[in-house]
């Protein structure tokens, strides 16, 4: 198994990407600790994992709060004796599709502050443990907005580009200690049924006078593969990136956009 006995903390563990990744991590033998703000969603994710024999614990943790995250990571490390993988799959509903003239400063900064703060907080907590043990993998999630141009993308573009820069710089800082940092950049996920993005993309479709189905189809048509990535594909890649098979991979931005972007 790719992750046999690896100890993993997933922030946003009750969300679409978090829970999908947890399923793959569990299948590959990881010992899971799911953290998030919604206890019902965490319980649902954990219940599904336990039905298949997964080792999973849950905790209500605010991933924007350094003290809460530090305490949770310390508790996991004390209980398990180590921390091998830390994934931040936290998401924030935010404004997309509006021109700068129609976007408030608050709306612009909301995703920038949210994503950069939570990834800083969780990476800082995990890195303390990983540096001490001389190994570990920190996983972050960006979006194609980091490389796209067009109306309505400024907040998403700023947060995504910032997160990718953060991930590269962190990889350089932690590499000498044996800690890897991998940022994954998937496109919009149509099958992310538990995600805030369905409402967000629905608002964009409404503003453009089109149905959500037509909007999804139009987005898929912009990729080289003529389709969008799927949750399971993203989760499978995250498991590989977290595994020892990717031991030489760090400081990378992994392109899972189905060809919407070409590196």
N, C-alpha and C positions, 0 to 999 in steps of 0.2 A: 504494500500500500504506500502511496506517495507521502502520506503525512502520519505514518504510524507513530502513535504516542506523542505527537507534537501537541503542544499546548497553545491554543489560539483564543484570543479575545476579539470579538466582532462587535464594534460599536455600530448601532443601527441594525442590530441583529434580528429585529422583528420586521424590518422592511423588506422590499422585494429583492434587492441585490443581497442584502445581508442574510436573509433566510435561505435564498437559493445557494449562496456560497456555503452556508452552514451545512446544507444537505450534502454537498460534494465533499467538504472537509470531513464530515462524519463518515461518509462512505470510505474515505481514504485513511481512516483511523485516527483522526485528530480528537483531542479532548477539548471540548468547546465550552466557552464562557461567553454567553450572549448578553450584551448590555444595551439599554435603550431607555427611553422615557415612558413608553407605553407598556404597562405590565400585561394587559390582555394580548397584545401582539407578540410579546416575548413568550408568554405561556403557550400560545398557539404554535409558534415556531418550535419551541422545545418539545411539545407534545408530539408533533409530527416526527421529529428526530428520534424520540425515544421509542416510537412504534417500530422503528427499524434498528433498534439497538444502539443508537448513538449515545455517547457520553456527553451530557450537556448540563450546565448550570446557567441560571439567569440572574440578572441583577438590574434593578432600576437605577440608572446612572444618567446624569445630565452631562453629555459629552462636551458641553461648553464650559463646564465648571472644573477648574484644575484640581481643586481639593477633592471633589467627588471621584474624579477619574484616577487620581493618584491613589486614593484609598482603595478603590476597587482593584487596580492593577497590583498593588502591594498585597492585597488579600489573595488574589489568584496566585501570585508568585510564591507566597508563603505556603499556600495549600498544595500547590503542584510541584514546587521546588524549582520552577523555571517559567519562562514565557518565550515561546518560539515565534509566534505570529501575532501581529496586531493589524487588523483591518478596520479602517474607518469607512463605513458605508452610510453615513448620516447624510440625509438630504434636506433641503429647505425649499419650500414653495417660494417662488419669486417672479418678478415681472419679466416677461419676454415679449417681443413683438411690437414694442412702442418705440417711436422715434425719441431722440434725446430731448426734444422740445416738450414732449408729453410725459417724460420720466422725471420723477422727483429725485432729489439727492438721496433721500431715505430709501427709496425703492432701488436705486442704483447700488447703494452701499450694502443693502441687506444680504445678498448672496456673497459679496466680497468679504464682509466681516464674518458672516456665518461660517462659510466653508474654511476660510483661512484660520479662524480662531479654533474651530473644533479639531482641525487636523494638527494644529500646533499643540493643543492641549493633549490629545491622545498620543501623538508621537513623542512628546516630552516625557510623558509618564512611562510609555513602553521602553524608550531608549535608556532610561536609568537602569532598568532591570537587564536589558539586553547588553549594554556596555559592560556591566559587571560580570555577566556570564560569558561574554566574548562571542556572542552569536545572536541571530534573530533576523526577522524580516518584518518590515513595516510596509503595508500596502495602502496606497491612496487611489482615489478614483476621480478622474477629470472628465471633461466633455470635449467634443469637437470645437466648441466655441473658442477654445484657446487659439485656433488657427483659422477661424472663419471670419468673413467680413460681410456686413449687411445691416439693414435696419433692424433694430430691436434686440441686438445681441450684446450691448455694451456691458451690462452687469454680469451676464454669464461669461462673456469673453474675459473680463478682468479677473473674475474669481478663478476661472479655469487656467488661464495663463499664469496667474499668481501661484496656484497650487502646483502646477508643473514646475515652475521655478523653485518653489519651496522644496519639492521632492528631490530635484537634482542637487540642490545645495546641501540638503540633509544627507543624501547619499555620500557626498564628498566628506562631510563631517564625520559620519559614523562608519564609513568603510574601514578605516584603520583599526577599528575595534571589532571588526568581523560582522558588522550589522549591515544588511542590505536594505535598500529602499526601492520599491517598484511602483510606478504610477501607471494605472490602466486607464485608457481613454476609449470607452465604448460610445457608440452613437445612442440615440434615443431608443428605448426598449419598449416595444409595443405590448409585450406580454408582462410588463411590470404592473400587475393588477393591484398591488398594495401600495403603489407609489403615488406621491403627490403630483408626479408629472402628468398623469392623465388629466387632472383638472387644469393644470397649467397649459398643456397643449390644446385642451378643449377651448380655452379662452382665446388662444392664438387663432385657432380655426374659425371660431365665431367672429373674431375681429376681421378676418379675411373673407367672410361671407361664404365659407365652405363647410362641408361636414367634416367631422373628425376622421372618418374613414378615408375620405378623399385627401385630407391633409396627410395622414400616415402614408397613403399610397404615393403621394407626390414626394414625400421625403425619401421613401425607399427608392424612387426612380432616380434620385441624385447620386446613388452609390454605384460603384462599379459592378457589384454583384446583383444589383436590382432588388435588394432586400435589406432589411435592418438586422443587426445582431439580435440574438436571443439571450434571455437570462442565463440559461444553462451553459451557453457558450462562454459567457463572461465568467461564470462561476468556475467552470473547468479550467479556464486560463489562470484565474487567481490561485487555484489549487496547485497548478504547475509552477507558477511564479514563487509560491511559498515553499515549494519542495526543494530537496537537495539536488534534484535534477537541474535546477536553475541556479546552482550555487555560484556561477560566475556572472549572474545577471544583477546589475544594480545601476541606479542612476538613469534608468531607461523610462521612456514614455511609450507604453505598448499600445499600438494602434489597432483597436477593435471596432473600426467604423464601417466595416464591410466595403471599404473603398471610397467612402465619402471624402476622406483625406488620403493623399498619396505621399508618403514620406520619401 
